[in-house]
Amino acid sequence: MLRSWWTGAAKLIAGAFNATMNGLTSSMPAAAADRNVDMLIGGQAVLEGVMMRSLTGYSVAVRQPNGNVAIKKDKLVSIAKKYPFLKLPVLRGSVVLIQSLVLGIRALEYSASVSSENEAGETEMSGWAIAGSMLMALALAVGVFILLPLGITNAIRHWLAPAMGNLTYNVIDGVLRALFFFVYILSISYMKEIRRVFQYHGAEHKTVYTLFVMAISILVFSLVPSTMPFAVKFAARVVLIPLIAGLAYEVIRFSARHLANPVCRALTRPGMWLQKITTKEPDDSQLEVAIVALREALAYDVIVPEQAAVA
């Protein structure tokens, strides 16, 4: 059971990262992909499938064990339309990220149940297994990507550099977080189950702006004095996530309009390097699933599929 939870946690972390980047890059101007298109289609790899979202709808297509493709789709309702103040800069990024994460987790849950169905149509993944995987994913994310880097940075300051300033402290913490994340993604990419998730990511494919998020988090966390108690610094890294997401969203939107700028191009390169790990060459059956998801998502919008830019 523990191995099942570990594998499930790895899938959830990969999927949650995909959902986060989907949220941060969604609603970008179509010009970021092609100046001749009218809209941008966002996507996310799920378990044995792909989730695609258009401006007003989404679709999750999952390959079932019997070879069929199960589809779940619905309209997307933007909370910002109901509450216009949520469209304000920075705040809109946080809203988009939360909506994308909620949609992404729901898509992952659906794909987990469908992809584990037996011949009788009954799911083989129990609620306890899904809950265990989620708890382990949360523990890994908090422990490896927040607590461990923060603890090591604290130790470096305490034993090696007592006079370390706020910016230096947070640069070390940010670099360690990025390093741990890279090593984790690289290590799980060798797992057969995760490789298939990355193949579906390859079928969906989009640009990842990881360096923007890391740089902004370093600057924001620098506002919290490094001399504060460990518990306060840890809490800040959780509480300030919406602010970082909002700022990253605005920076990414800006960079999407200025990709000719060498600085913007340079900042996107680490994300492109990361894609060499998180995207694998899909087979024809996986591409078929991605196409089905795209077609069903586009059905909610009056648009010719060939005119949509997939990110």
C-alpha positions as CSV (number, residue, x, y, z in Angstrom):
1,M,0.0,0.0,0.0
2,L,2.9,2.4,0.9
3,R,4.4,1.9,-2.6
4,S,1.0,2.6,-4.2
5,W,0.7,5.8,-2.1
6,W,4.2,6.8,-3.1
7,T,3.5,6.3,-6.8
8,G,0.2,8.1,-6.5
9,A,1.8,11.0,-4.7
10,A,4.4,11.3,-7.5
11,K,1.6,11.4,-10.1
12,L,-0.3,14.0,-8.1
13,I,2.8,16.2,-7.6
14,A,3.5,16.0,-11.3
15,G,-0.1,16.8,-12.1
16,A,-0.3,19.6,-9.5
17,F,2.8,21.2,-11.0
18,N,1.3,20.9,-14.4
19,A,-2.0,22.5,-13.2
20,T,-0.1,25.3,-11.5
21,M,1.8,26.2,-14.7
22,N,-1.4,25.9,-16.6
23,G,-3.0,28.4,-14.3
24,L,-0.1,30.9,-14.5
25,T,0.1,30.7,-18.3
26,S,-3.7,30.6,-18.9
27,S,-5.5,33.7,-20.3
28,M,-2.3,34.9,-21.8
29,P,-2.7,36.9,-25.1
30,A,-2.8,34.6,-28.1
31,A,0.0,36.6,-29.6
32,A,2.3,34.8,-27.2
33,A,1.9,31.7,-29.4
34,D,0.8,33.1,-32.8
35,R,-0.3,36.6,-33.8
36,N,-2.8,35.2,-36.2
37,V,-4.8,33.2,-33.8
38,D,-7.9,34.2,-31.8
39,M,-7.5,32.4,-28.5
40,L,-5.2,30.2,-26.4
41,I,-6.0,26.7,-25.4
42,G,-4.6,25.5,-22.1
43,G,-3.9,21.9,-21.2
44,Q,-2.8,19.6,-18.5
45,A,-1.6,16.0,-18.4
46,V,-3.6,13.7,-16.1
47,L,-3.4,10.0,-15.4
48,E,-3.7,8.2,-18.7
49,G,-5.2,11.2,-20.3
50,V,-5.3,14.9,-21.0
51,M,-7.4,17.8,-19.8
52,M,-7.9,20.7,-22.3
53,R,-9.6,24.0,-21.5
54,S,-10.9,26.7,-23.9
55,L,-12.2,30.1,-23.0
56,T,-15.6,28.8,-21.9
57,G,-15.3,25.0,-21.4
58,Y,-13.0,22.1,-20.5
59,S,-12.7,18.5,-21.4
60,V,-10.9,15.5,-19.7
61,A,-10.2,12.6,-22.0
62,V,-8.8,9.4,-20.3
63,R,-7.8,6.1,-21.9
64,Q,-9.7,3.3,-20.1
65,P,-8.1,-0.2,-19.5
66,N,-10.4,-1.6,-22.2
67,G,-9.0,0.8,-24.8
68,N,-12.0,3.2,-25.0
69,V,-11.7,6.9,-24.2
70,A,-13.8,8.2,-21.4
71,I,-14.7,11.9,-21.5
72,K,-15.8,14.4,-18.9
73,K,-16.6,17.9,-20.0
74,D,-18.4,21.0,-18.8
75,K,-18.6,24.7,-19.1
76,L,-16.2,27.0,-17.3
77,V,-17.7,29.8,-15.3
78,S,-15.3,32.6,-14.4
79,I,-15.8,34.0,-10.9
80,A,-14.2,37.2,-12.1
81,K,-17.2,37.9,-14.3
82,K,-19.5,37.8,-11.3
83,Y,-17.0,39.9,-9.2
84,P,-15.2,42.3,-11.5
85,F,-12.8,43.5,-8.8
86,L,-11.1,40.1,-9.1
87,K,-9.8,41.2,-12.5
88,L,-7.5,43.7,-10.9
89,P,-3.8,43.1,-11.6
90,V,-2.0,40.7,-9.2
91,L,-5.3,39.7,-7.7
92,R,-6.5,38.1,-11.0
93,G,-3.4,35.9,-11.1
94,S,-4.2,34.4,-7.7
95,V,-7.9,33.8,-8.7
96,V,-6.8,32.1,-12.0
97,L,-4.3,29.9,-10.1
98,I,-6.8,28.8,-7.6
99,Q,-9.4,28.0,-10.3
100,S,-6.8,26.1,-12.3
101,L,-5.7,24.1,-9.3
102,V,-9.3,23.2,-8.4
103,L,-10.0,22.1,-12.0
104,G,-6.7,20.3,-12.2
105,I,-7.2,18.3,-9.0
106,R,-10.8,17.4,-10.1
107,A,-9.4,16.2,-13.5
108,L,-6.7,14.2,-11.7
109,E,-9.3,12.5,-9.4
110,Y,-11.5,11.7,-12.4
111,S,-8.6,10.3,-14.4
112,A,-7.5,8.2,-11.4
113,S,-10.9,6.6,-11.1
114,V,-11.4,6.0,-14.8
115,S,-7.9,4.7,-15.6
116,S,-8.1,2.1,-12.7
117,E,-11.4,0.6,-13.8
118,N,-11.6,-3.2,-14.2
119,E,-13.5,-5.1,-16.9
120,A,-16.7,-4.7,-14.9
121,G,-16.4,-1.0,-14.9
122,E,-15.6,-0.8,-11.2
123,T,-12.7,1.3,-10.0
124,E,-9.8,-0.6,-8.5
125,M,-8.4,2.5,-6.7
126,S,-10.2,2.9,-3.4
127,G,-11.0,6.1,-1.7
128,W,-8.5,5.3,0.9
129,A,-5.8,4.8,-1.7
130,I,-6.6,8.2,-3.3
131,A,-6.7,9.9,0.1
132,G,-3.4,8.3,1.1
133,S,-1.7,9.4,-2.1
134,M,-3.0,13.0,-1.6
135,L,-1.7,13.1,2.0
136,M,1.7,11.8,1.0
137,A,1.8,14.2,-1.9
138,L,1.1,17.1,0.5
139,A,3.7,15.8,3.0
140,L,6.3,15.5,0.3
141,A,5.6,18.9,-1.2
142,V,5.7,20.7,2.2
143,G,8.6,18.6,3.5
144,V,10.9,18.5,0.5
145,F,10.1,21.8,-1.2
146,I,9.5,24.1,1.8
147,L,10.8,22.7,5.2
148,L,14.0,21.1,3.9
149,P,15.4,24.1,1.9
150,L,14.4,26.4,4.8
151,G,16.0,24.2,7.4
152,I,19.3,23.9,5.4
153,T,19.4,27.7,4.8
154,N,18.9,28.3,8.5
155,A,21.7,25.9,9.3
156,I,24.0,27.6,6.8
157,R,23.3,31.0,8.3
158,H,23.7,29.7,11.9
159,W,27.0,27.8,11.3
160,L,28.7,29.5,8.4
161,A,27.3,33.0,7.8
162,P,25.7,34.6,10.9
163,A,25.7,38.0,9.3
164,M,23.8,36.8,6.2
165,G,21.3,39.4,4.9
166,N,17.7,38.9,3.9
167,L,18.3,38.8,0.1
168,T,21.2,36.3,0.4
169,Y,19.2,34.1,2.8
170,N,16.2,33.9,0.4
171,V,18.4,33.5,-2.7
172,I,20.0,30.4,-1.1
173,D,16.5,29.1,0.0
174,G,15.1,29.7,-3.5
175,V,18.0,28.0,-5.3
176,L,17.8,25.0,-2.9
177,R,14.0,24.8,-3.6
178,A,14.6,24.8,-7.3
179,L,17.4,22.3,-7.0
180,F,15.3,19.9,-4.9
181,F,12.4,20.2,-7.3
182,F,14.6,19.5,-10.3
183,V,16.2,16.5,-8.7
184,Y,12.8,15.2,-7.6
185,I,11.3,15.6,-11.1
186,L,14.4,14.0,-12.7
187,S,14.2,11.0,-10.3
188,I,10.5,10.3,-10.8
189,S,10.8,10.7,-14.6
190,Y,12.5,7.2,-14.5
191,M,9.3,5.6,-13.0
192,K,7.2,3.8,-15.6
193,E,4.0,5.3,-14.4
194,I,5.3,8.9,-14.3
195,R,6.9,8.5,-17.7
196,R,3.4,7.9,-19.1
197,V,2.2,11.1,-17.4
198,F,5.1,13.0,-19.1
199,Q,4.2,11.4,-22.4
200,Y,0.7,12.8,-22.1
201,H,2.3,16.1,-21.2
202,G,4.2,15.8,-24.4
203,A,0.9,15.2,-26.2
204,E,-0.5,18.4,-24.6
205,H,2.8,20.4,-24.4
206,K,3.3,23.9,-23.3
207,T,5.9,26.4,-22.2
208,V,6.9,26.5,-18.6
209,Y,8.0,29.8,-16.9
210,T,9.6,28.3,-13.8
211,L,12.4,30.9,-13.4
212,F,9.9,33.7,-13.1
213,V,8.2,32.1,-10.2
214,M,11.5,31.3,-8.4
215,A,12.8,34.9,-8.8
216,I,9.6,36.5,-7.7
217,S,9.4,34.2,-4.6
218,I,12.9,35.2,-3.6
219,L,12.0,38.9,-3.7
220,V,8.7,38.4,-1.9
221,F,10.2,36.2,0.8
222,S,12.9,38.8,1.3
223,L,10.3,41.0,2.9
224,V,10.2,38.6,5.8
225,P,13.3,39.2,8.0
226,S,15.6,36.1,8.0
227,T,16.0,36.6,11.8
228,M,12.3,35.8,12.4
229,P,11.5,32.5,14.1
230,F,11.5,29.4,11.9
231,A,7.8,28.9,12.3
232,V,7.1,32.5,11.1
233,K,9.3,32.0,8.0
234,F,7.6,28.7,7.2
235,A,4.1,30.2,7.6
236,A,5.1,33.1,5.3
237,R,6.1,30.7,2.6
238,V,2.6,29.3,2.6
239,V,0.6,32.5,3.2
240,L,2.4,34.4,0.5
241,I,1.8,31.8,-2.3
242,P,-1.2,33.7,-3.7
243,L,0.8,36.9,-3.8
244,I,3.6,35.2,-5.6
245,A,1.2,33.6,-8.0
246,G,-0.4,36.9,-8.8
247,L,2.9,38.7,-9.4
248,A,4.2,35.8,-11.5
249,Y,1.0,35.9,-13.6
250,E,1.5,39.6,-14.4
251,V,5.2,39.1,-15.3
252,I,4.4,36.1,-17.5
253,R,1.7,38.1,-19.3
254,F,4.2,40.9,-19.8
255,S,6.9,38.6,-21.1
256,A,4.5,36.9,-23.5
257,R,4.1,40.3,-25.2
258,H,7.9,40.9,-25.3
259,L,9.4,37.6,-26.3
260,A,11.6,39.5,-28.8
261,N,13.4,41.0,-25.7
262,P,16.6,39.0,-25.0
263,V,16.0,39.2,-21.2
264,C,12.5,37.7,-21.5
265,R,13.9,35.0,-23.8
266,A,16.7,34.2,-21.4
267,L,14.3,33.9,-18.5
268,T,12.1,31.4,-20.3
269,R,15.0,29.1,-21.2
270,P,15.2,27.2,-17.8
271,G,11.5,26.3,-18.3
272,M,12.3,25.0,-21.8
273,W,15.2,22.9,-20.3
274,L,12.8,21.5,-17.7
275,Q,10.4,20.5,-20.5
276,K,13.0,18.1,-21.7
277,I,12.4,16.1,-18.5
278,T,8.6,16.7,-18.1
279,T,7.7,16.0,-21.7
280,K,8.3,12.7,-23.5
281,E,7.5,11.6,-27.0
282,P,3.8,10.4,-27.0
283,D,2.6,7.4,-29.0
284,D,-0.3,7.6,-31.4
285,S,-2.9,6.4,-28.8
286,Q,-1.8,9.2,-26.5
287,L,-2.0,11.7,-29.2
288,E,-5.5,10.5,-30.0
289,V,-6.6,11.1,-26.4
290,A,-5.2,14.7,-26.6
291,I,-7.0,15.3,-29.8
292,V,-10.3,14.1,-28.4
293,A,-9.8,16.4,-25.3
294,L,-9.0,19.4,-27.6
295,R,-12.0,18.7,-29.8
296,E,-14.5,18.4,-26.9
297,A,-13.1,21.6,-25.2
298,L,-13.4,23.6,-28.5
299,A,-17.0,22.6,-28.8
300,Y,-17.8,25.2,-26.1
301,D,-16.3,28.0,-28.2
302,V,-17.2,29.2,-31.7
303,I,-13.8,28.7,-33.2
304,V,-12.2,26.6,-36.0
305,P,-9.8,24.1,-34.3
306,E,-7.0,24.8,-36.8
307,Q,-7.0,28.5,-35.6
308,A,-6.4,27.7,-31.9
309,A,-3.0,27.9,-30.3
310,V,-2.2,25.1,-27.9
311,A,0.0,26.0,-25.0
